[in-house]
Amino acid sequence: MKKKLLYIFLFFLFSFAVKAQDEDINRKDGPFNEPRFNYFLKTILLFNEYLDTKNGSFNTTNLRVLHPIGNKSWNLRFDLPLISTNSNSINQTGLGDVGAGISYIPYFKKNEGFAVRTRVTANSATDPSFGSGKWVVIPAVFYARYFKQRKFLWISDVEHSQSFAGSSNRSDVSVTVLENNFLWFFGKNWIATDVAFRYNYVLDGFQNNAFVEFGRKITPTNLAYIHPSVAFGGEKSYNFGIEMGLLILF
């Protein structure tokens, strides 16, 4: 069943990978040009996420770099997470599971667009509590669309995480996520709401979460945001959390 789900997602990934239209990809406007989710500029994202779990706190400081290539319909992504945990009065800090990915935009218009992405996270954590203990492949499909004179943006995606190698002593990873993100832009600010329905096939339960985000353009190419989140579902992985980030576009 898990392999069938992975094959289905890989099919979606490659079925969308048709030749992009250069005249559309190079346009100055479109939903994937929004600074918060920009595919066409070099981007550095530095964020910190704090999660409260039943076994203590879990803190991630992540450096993410995105780099467009080719005619900018392709985009490379790299993630370097630093993890800190605090449980039973024991503090630990170390490297988490680093990741790399590639995105492709086969369809891009003024008011809507499709994108596909594949990421791989490595079994690189310096401590078992900092990572999954597995190599994981994560294909995803995105759809984005503007509404109401481009004041509102909807980004929806379906993503599946499937482990394919790693420690035999660790549980497999098999999770599907359906996420919907709605953003409202006004002036230099934005407000976003996001709900992610996440099903964990290994635990046979839901690990859903939702957040509200508040962001602002500090300069035309520098943005900051904060979003508190809450988890829900029978197998939720945390109770509540808060993330703060800084984006640099160039």
C-alpha positions as CSV (number, residue, x, y, z in Angstrom):
1,M,0.0,0.0,0.0
2,K,2.8,2.4,0.9
3,K,4.7,1.7,-2.3
4,K,1.5,2.2,-4.4
5,L,1.0,5.6,-2.8
6,L,4.5,6.6,-3.6
7,Y,4.1,5.5,-7.2
8,I,0.9,7.5,-7.5
9,F,2.7,10.6,-6.3
10,L,5.6,10.1,-8.5
11,F,3.2,9.7,-11.4
12,F,1.6,13.0,-10.6
13,L,5.0,14.6,-10.3
14,F,6.2,13.5,-13.8
15,S,2.8,13.9,-15.5
16,F,3.0,17.7,-14.8
17,A,6.6,17.9,-16.0
18,V,5.8,19.1,-19.6
19,K,7.7,21.8,-21.4
20,A,7.2,25.2,-19.8
21,Q,6.3,28.3,-21.9
22,D,9.2,30.7,-21.6
23,E,7.0,33.7,-22.3
24,D,4.9,32.8,-19.2
25,I,7.8,31.7,-16.9
26,N,9.6,35.0,-17.4
27,R,6.6,37.2,-16.7
28,K,7.0,39.8,-13.9
29,D,3.7,38.8,-12.2
30,G,2.0,35.6,-11.2
31,P,1.2,33.7,-8.0
32,F,4.7,32.2,-7.7
33,N,6.3,35.6,-7.8
34,E,4.8,36.6,-4.5
35,P,7.8,37.4,-2.1
36,R,6.6,35.0,0.6
37,F,6.7,32.1,-1.9
38,N,9.0,33.3,-4.6
39,Y,10.3,30.8,-7.1
40,F,12.1,33.3,-9.4
41,L,14.6,35.0,-7.1
42,K,17.5,33.7,-5.0
43,T,16.1,33.4,-1.5
44,I,17.5,32.9,1.9
45,L,15.1,32.0,4.6
46,L,16.2,31.8,8.2
47,F,13.5,30.7,10.7
48,N,13.1,29.4,14.2
49,E,10.2,27.1,15.1
50,Y,9.4,26.1,18.7
51,L,7.1,23.1,19.4
52,D,5.7,22.0,22.7
53,T,5.3,18.2,22.8
54,K,4.2,15.8,25.5
55,N,7.8,14.8,26.0
56,G,9.2,18.3,26.3
57,S,10.1,21.2,23.9
58,F,11.5,20.8,20.4
59,N,13.3,23.8,18.7
60,T,14.4,24.0,15.1
61,T,16.6,26.8,13.6
62,N,16.6,26.3,9.9
63,L,18.6,27.9,7.1
64,R,16.9,27.4,3.7
65,V,18.4,28.5,0.4
66,L,16.4,28.6,-2.9
67,H,18.2,29.2,-6.2
68,P,16.4,29.4,-9.6
69,I,18.1,27.8,-12.6
70,G,17.7,27.6,-16.3
71,N,14.8,29.7,-17.6
72,K,13.8,30.0,-13.9
73,S,11.1,27.4,-14.3
74,W,13.4,25.2,-12.2
75,N,14.3,25.9,-8.6
76,L,16.8,24.2,-6.3
77,R,16.3,24.1,-2.5
78,F,18.6,23.2,0.4
79,D,17.7,22.9,4.1
80,L,20.2,22.9,7.0
81,P,18.3,22.4,10.3
82,L,19.8,22.8,13.8
83,I,17.8,21.0,16.4
84,S,17.5,21.6,20.2
85,T,15.5,19.5,22.6
86,N,14.6,19.9,26.2
87,S,13.1,16.8,28.0
88,N,13.5,15.7,31.6
89,S,15.8,18.7,32.2
90,I,18.2,17.5,29.6
91,N,19.2,20.0,26.9
92,Q,20.7,18.7,23.6
93,T,21.6,20.5,20.4
94,G,22.8,19.2,17.1
95,L,22.3,18.8,13.3
96,G,19.0,17.5,12.1
97,D,18.2,15.8,8.8
98,V,19.5,18.0,6.0
99,G,17.5,18.1,2.8
100,A,17.7,19.1,-0.9
101,G,15.0,19.4,-3.5
102,I,14.1,20.6,-7.0
103,S,11.0,22.3,-8.1
104,Y,9.5,22.8,-11.6
105,I,6.8,25.0,-12.9
106,P,5.2,23.5,-16.0
107,Y,2.3,26.0,-16.1
108,F,2.4,29.7,-15.1
109,K,-0.1,32.4,-15.9
110,K,-0.9,35.9,-14.5
111,N,-3.5,34.6,-12.1
112,E,-2.6,30.9,-11.6
113,G,0.0,28.3,-11.8
114,F,1.1,24.7,-11.2
115,A,4.4,23.5,-9.6
116,V,5.8,20.2,-8.8
117,R,8.6,19.4,-6.3
118,T,10.7,16.5,-5.1
119,R,12.8,16.7,-1.9
120,V,15.1,14.2,-0.2
121,T,16.0,14.4,3.4
122,A,19.2,12.5,4.5
123,N,19.7,10.4,7.6
124,S,22.2,13.0,8.9
125,A,21.0,13.9,12.4
126,T,23.7,13.8,15.0
127,D,21.3,12.4,17.6
128,P,18.4,9.9,17.1
129,S,15.9,12.4,18.6
130,F,16.9,15.1,16.0
131,G,15.7,13.1,13.0
132,S,13.8,10.2,11.6
133,G,16.7,7.8,11.2
134,K,15.6,7.4,7.6
135,W,16.3,8.6,4.1
136,V,13.0,10.1,2.9
137,V,11.7,11.1,-0.6
138,I,9.0,13.7,-0.7
139,P,7.2,14.4,-4.0
140,A,4.6,17.2,-4.0
141,V,2.2,19.0,-6.4
142,F,1.2,22.7,-5.9
143,Y,-1.6,24.8,-7.3
144,A,-1.7,28.6,-6.8
145,R,-4.4,31.2,-7.7
146,Y,-5.2,34.8,-7.2
147,F,-8.6,36.2,-6.2
148,K,-10.2,39.6,-5.9
149,Q,-7.8,41.8,-7.9
150,R,-4.9,39.8,-6.6
151,K,-5.5,40.8,-3.0
152,F,-6.0,37.1,-2.0
153,L,-3.8,34.1,-2.9
154,W,-4.7,30.5,-2.5
155,I,-1.9,27.9,-2.5
156,S,-2.9,24.2,-2.2
157,D,-0.5,21.3,-2.2
158,V,-0.5,17.5,-1.8
159,E,2.7,16.0,-0.5
160,H,3.8,12.5,0.4
161,S,6.8,11.5,2.5
162,Q,8.1,8.0,2.1
163,S,11.3,6.5,3.6
164,F,13.4,4.2,1.4
165,A,16.6,3.6,3.4
166,G,18.1,4.2,6.8
167,S,18.3,2.5,10.2
168,S,16.4,-0.7,10.4
169,N,15.8,0.1,14.1
170,R,13.7,3.2,13.3
171,S,10.1,3.3,12.2
172,D,9.3,3.8,8.5
173,V,8.1,7.2,7.4
174,S,4.9,7.2,5.3
175,V,2.8,10.4,5.6
176,T,0.5,12.2,3.2
177,V,-0.4,15.9,3.6
178,L,-3.1,18.0,2.1
179,E,-2.5,21.7,2.8
180,N,-4.4,24.9,2.0
181,N,-2.9,28.3,2.5
182,F,-4.9,31.5,2.1
183,L,-3.0,34.9,2.1
184,W,-4.5,38.4,2.2
185,F,-2.2,41.2,1.1
186,F,-2.7,44.8,2.2
187,G,-0.1,47.4,1.8
188,K,3.3,46.0,3.0
189,N,1.5,43.4,5.2
190,W,-0.1,40.1,4.8
191,I,-2.2,37.7,6.9
192,A,-2.4,34.0,6.2
193,T,-4.3,31.0,7.4
194,D,-3.2,27.5,6.8
195,V,-4.7,24.1,7.6
196,A,-2.8,20.9,6.9
197,F,-4.5,17.5,7.1
198,R,-1.7,15.0,7.6
199,Y,-2.2,11.2,7.7
200,N,0.5,9.0,9.2
201,Y,0.2,5.5,7.7
202,V,2.6,4.0,10.2
203,L,0.7,5.3,13.2
204,D,-2.6,4.9,11.4
205,G,-3.8,8.3,12.6
206,F,-4.0,12.0,11.8
207,Q,-1.3,14.6,12.7
208,N,-3.0,17.7,11.5
209,N,-2.1,21.3,12.3
210,A,-3.2,24.9,11.6
211,F,-1.7,28.3,11.9
212,V,-2.3,32.0,11.5
213,E,0.6,34.0,10.0
214,F,1.3,37.7,10.2
215,G,4.0,39.2,7.9
216,R,5.4,42.5,6.7
217,K,7.8,43.7,4.0
218,I,10.6,45.4,5.9
219,T,12.2,46.5,2.6
220,P,11.1,45.5,-1.0
221,T,13.4,42.5,-0.7
222,N,13.4,41.7,3.0
223,L,10.3,40.2,4.8
224,A,9.6,39.0,8.3
225,Y,6.8,36.9,9.6
226,I,5.5,35.1,12.7
227,H,2.9,32.4,13.0
228,P,1.5,30.5,16.0
229,S,0.2,27.1,15.3
230,V,-1.8,24.4,17.0
231,A,-1.9,20.6,16.3
232,F,-5.0,18.4,16.3
233,G,-5.8,14.8,15.4
234,G,-5.6,11.5,17.2
235,E,-1.8,11.1,16.7
236,K,-0.7,14.7,16.8
237,S,3.0,15.2,17.0
238,Y,3.0,18.3,19.2
239,N,0.6,20.5,21.1
240,F,1.3,24.1,20.0
241,G,4.1,26.0,18.4
242,I,5.4,29.3,17.1
243,E,7.6,30.1,14.1
244,M,9.4,33.3,13.3
245,G,11.2,33.9,10.0
246,L,13.2,36.4,7.9
247,L,13.3,36.2,4.1
248,I,16.0,37.8,2.0
249,L,15.3,38.0,-1.8
250,F,18.0,39.0,-4.3
